[in-house]
Amino acid sequence: MSEIRSDIQINQKDANQDQEIALLKHRIDDNEQTTEELRERVRKLEKWVWGAGAVIAAAITLIGFVTAADAKQFEEEQSIGVLTDKIRQYEAERKRTPPADSIDDALKNIDWELWVQ
């Protein structure tokens, strides 16, 4: 009879252990499923972050190009204005009579007789 009891106890222990093993396997499966779901969510978030980063980088690049183009246009306008002023100055200097020539012409045209009296 003691053998029967020990067999029953062993069988009961085996059944309990099998039940615990089954429960642990189920928990492991649930954890693996949860882990996979979390990985998918993280991947999705990473894609969003990468996309947002790409959009921000493109926007910053575009803003940089626009501001560089505006600055270059401003520099060109300034250089065109400076060039125009230099051309005007050159033409004015070329057409202008030197002061010494103007004085000489004035002295030649003076009626000295009026001053001599």
C-alpha positions as a printed Julia matrix, in Angstrom:
117×3 Matrix{Float64}:
  0.0     0.0     0.0
  2.8     2.33    0.65
  4.0     1.6    -2.84
  0.66    2.67   -4.21
  0.77    5.85   -2.18
  4.27    6.67   -3.33
  3.24    5.94   -6.95
  0.22    8.21   -6.52
  2.39   10.91   -4.96
  4.95   10.57   -7.75
  2.21   10.7   -10.35
  0.69   13.73   -8.61
  4.11   15.41   -8.47
  4.68   14.63  -12.15
  1.26   16.03  -13.0
  1.96   19.19  -11.01
  5.36   19.61  -12.64
  3.87   18.99  -16.09
  1.23   21.6   -15.32
  3.87   24.1   -14.18
  5.95   23.38  -17.28
  2.92   23.93  -19.49
  2.14   27.18  -17.67
  5.76   28.38  -18.01
  5.77   27.48  -21.73
  2.58   29.45  -22.17
  4.08   32.44  -20.35
  7.21   32.22  -22.5
  5.07   32.15  -25.65
  3.1    35.18  -24.41
  6.33   37.02  -23.59
  7.78   36.23  -27.0
  4.62   37.47  -28.67
  4.67   40.66  -26.59
  8.36   41.14  -27.37
  7.69   40.78  -31.1
  4.83   43.29  -30.9
  7.07   45.74  -29.07
  9.82   45.26  -31.67
  7.33   46.04  -34.44
  6.21   49.19  -32.64
  9.8    50.3   -32.17
 10.53   49.66  -35.87
  7.46   51.7   -36.81
  8.57   54.56  -34.55
 12.09   54.39  -35.99
 10.64   54.72  -39.49
  8.66   57.77  -38.4
 11.73   59.33  -36.81
 13.86   58.62  -39.89
 11.16   60.12  -42.11
 10.85   63.2   -39.94
 14.64   63.56  -39.89
 14.77   63.33  -43.67
 12.04   65.97  -44.04
 13.79   68.29  -41.58
 17.14   67.8   -43.31
 15.56   68.53  -46.7
 13.86   71.64  -45.33
 17.08   72.93  -43.79
 18.95   72.26  -47.03
 16.28   74.06  -49.05
 16.33   77.03  -46.67
 20.13   77.11  -46.97
 19.96   77.13  -50.75
 17.33   79.89  -50.76
 19.26   82.1   -48.36
 22.49   81.49  -50.27
 20.77   82.41  -53.54
 19.35   85.58  -51.96
 22.77   86.51  -50.59
 24.41   85.87  -53.96
 21.75   87.94  -55.71
 22.32   90.73  -53.2
 26.07   90.53  -53.81
 25.5    90.58  -57.57
 23.21   93.59  -57.26
 25.83   95.33  -55.17
 28.59   94.45  -57.6
 26.42   95.6   -60.54
 25.73   98.86  -58.71
 29.42   99.3   -57.93
 30.34   98.49  -61.53
 27.77  101.0   -62.83
 29.14  103.68  -60.5
 32.7   102.96  -61.65
 31.67  103.23  -65.31
 29.93  106.56  -64.63
 32.95  107.83  -62.74
 35.3   106.76  -65.56
 33.15  108.48  -68.19
 32.92  111.63  -66.09
 36.69  111.7   -65.57
 37.28  111.08  -69.26
 34.94  113.88  -70.35
 36.07  116.28  -67.64
 38.75  118.77  -68.54
 41.64  118.91  -66.18
 41.69  121.96  -63.89
 45.0   123.18  -65.29
 43.57  123.25  -68.82
 40.51  125.13  -67.63
 42.68  127.75  -65.93
 44.9   128.1   -69.0
 41.87  128.61  -71.26
 40.43  131.16  -68.87
 43.69  133.08  -68.77
 43.9   133.1   -72.58
 40.4   134.49  -72.91
 40.77  137.27  -70.39
 40.71  140.72  -71.89
 43.86  142.05  -70.29
 43.2   145.53  -71.48
 40.28  145.85  -69.13
 42.44  144.88  -66.21
 45.38  147.05  -67.14
 43.56  150.35  -66.97
